[in-house]
Structures are given as C-alpha cells and as structure tokens.
Amino acid sequence: MRRAIGLTLAGLGAFLLVIAVLLRTYVPGQVLKYPLNEYLVTQLVGHGTDYFSPTQVKPITGATMVVTSTVKGDAGLGTSSTAVWDSFTYLYDETSHARYSYNIRRFAFDRRTAELVTCCGANVDGNSSIRQTGLVGFLWPFGTQRHTYQVFDPAMNKAAPARYMGTATIDGISVYRFVEKVTGVRVGTQTVPRSLVGMTGSSTVTLPESYTATNTYFVDPDTGAQLNEIQDEHLALTDATGAQRLLLLNASLSFTPQSLAKVVSLDQSARRELALLATILPVTAGVLGLAALVGGILLARPRRDDQPDYEDDTEVSPVMDPAI
C-alpha cells in the first residue's frame, strides 16, 4: 500500500510540474488577449490650442481642445485570434463651445500582437480603400519589445515608425517610451478663397495640408496597454514653396487625469491576471509538483525492513535411530 501511494504521489508531482511549465509558457498566450466586446471612453486635453474655426471662419487662439475617443468592440465579427472594434473621435473646443472635427474608424487586429489586419469592413470615415497597417495606434503587443514599431496614425491614414526612446514611470508602473516624428507630410488638400490665405485674386485656390507631429506613447511592456500619450501636432495649408499660408491646428494633447486613472486601473487588473497566470500559478504548481514527486519517490522506495529474509529456514528432519 505504501509503495502504491508513493507511485501515485510521484505521478501527481510529475503532472503538476508539466502544468507549471504550460502555465508559464503556453497558457498566457492563449488566455491573455484583447477583448472582443471592449467599451472604453477616454479624453485628451490640450490647453493653449490654436486653430482655424471652419464654422466661425476665423483663427482661434488659446483654446482648450478636448479630444474624446469612444471605442466599442463588435463581438459578432471577432474570432479567437482577431478583434473588430469601432472608434469615434470628436474634437471639441471647450472655450468657444464649438466642434472642430470628428473621425469614425473601424479596424480589425490580432488580439495578441495588436497588428492591424484587413478584414471585416475595416474603413476610415467610410473609406474602405484606406489600408490600415502597423499597430492599432493605442494598443501594443503583449510583451512589447525595445525596438521600433510601425504605428497607424489616423491623421495620415498610414503607419509611421515609433522608436523606443527609454523608460518612464506612471503611477508606479514602469513603462516604455516610444516617439513618432513626422515632418511636412501631405495629408490632403483644401480649396479656399485666395483672400483667406493672403493670396491676390478673387478666385479660390487648392492648397495641400501639411502635417508635422511628435507623438509620444507610454506603454506597459507586459500588458501592451498604452497608459498615456502626448500628441504635439501642427497642421497647416502650405503653398508650392512650403510656406505656411493658413494654420489649421497647433495643439499639445495628453490624457486627462480622469482618463489616465481609468486606463491605469484597467492595466493594473491586466497585470494581476498576468501575474496569476505567468508567475503565481506556475510557481505554486511547480513547488507542489516537486514536493509531491520527491515525497512519492521516497515513499515508493523499498525500506530496509521490507527486504526478504534470505536465511535458510528449512527445518532439519530428525535422524532416524537405526537402533529403533
């Protein structure tokens, strides 16, 4: 019985050690994924924003610009590997109580790597011919590395390199800092009266929109969550020489304290889940497995007093007395 118990315990120990290895190497990759049915509202704010108001047809200076982004997952189109989300981004001048612009986007992406994929009706403002590539733009891979990533920039409708530039700390969480820099990228055109841009004549003129930005992203490398971002953006109409003719937007935007707290709280929850799956459970299973294996081997090993007695126990038959 003692030997049988030992063999069973040793088998259980070996099983727990296998489970510990799987929990450490395989299970997190299968369990930890971006959700299908996400719903999240965040805001960025920029004080001292200058822009041209299309509704008031005049420049506005020193405004407080609030960018509200609402993300909602379409679980019905998602799969075990791919998520489909919709986003609505709304720029609003709180100083003048006026809308500046808005953007609608549908995108599909890998739930582990945050890489955009082409499927499921992905589009930008209804234009499905825009090919969205690179990372989502506010989601990063689980296990983000210290190298350059291509990140989709909605202002350009294409990906741009975001280079690793060091570390920072947000609410006690160590994060990686990535910086995207673009200069004088043409992102569209506008037809405006010549008088509006300081050109002579009574007719209109079509000028390119020039986009320059330094966007900084703060990413938790373990969970891939983007805990903050700073968008320094400059958008203007320029002439053939590259000279600015009309400032459209000059803003420095970052998360509001409320949005920062919300995102950090979500990240801390993800970090607890990651620690449970990748550290606590594997270590617990490994310790219990090793203890059970060693204990089982010791129980199953034959004891000294269990060895068979090899002394000659054969009875000696009495010698017949021939005199009888």
Order of alpha helices (4+ residues) and beta strands (2+ residues): alpha-alpha-beta-beta-beta-beta-beta-beta-beta-beta-beta-beta-beta-beta-alpha-alpha
